[in-house]
Amino acid sequence: MSTPPRQPRSSVILYALVDTGTAAVECRVRNLSVTGACVDNAGNLAPGDEVRVTMGSLVQLVARVMWAKPTLAGLHFEAQVDLAAARQPRTRASGAQPSAGWMQHIRDAYRERG
């Protein structure tokens, strides 16, 4: 029995929220394909764990941990993901957001400088 060909992966610098059901951890996504991702293993992920991933404009993607090392883990998504939606900017969970004056745009990567 042959294994299906692996989907092409893109090296990325994205952040995703990985929810194990007991804890939600902000992780860096190292590479991404329509079927999976390699993420930093900050949440003690183990092979076989089912997790929910939020990245870009995609929310609560169901994924299974396929492999894990002390610093990295490989995720396989239950359904194929839209790579453009995964790369959309996402508000990271960092508490209260500024709402007045110039401070509301302080974290905007595309703000005008000058």
Number of C-alpha atoms within 10 A of each C-alpha: 3 4 5 6 6 9 11 10 15 13 12 14 11 19 22 23 21 26 19 16 10 6 9 15 16 20 20 19 22 19 17 24 20 17 19 23 21 24 23 21 21 15 18 14 25 17 14 13 14 20 23 18 22 18 24 20 14 18 13 13 17 17 22 19 20 17 16 19 13 12 12 20 23 24 26 20 20 13 12 12 16 14 15 10 12 21 17 13 14 15 12 12 10 6 6 6 13 12 9 8 8 8 11 11 15 12 11 10 8 8 9 7 4 3
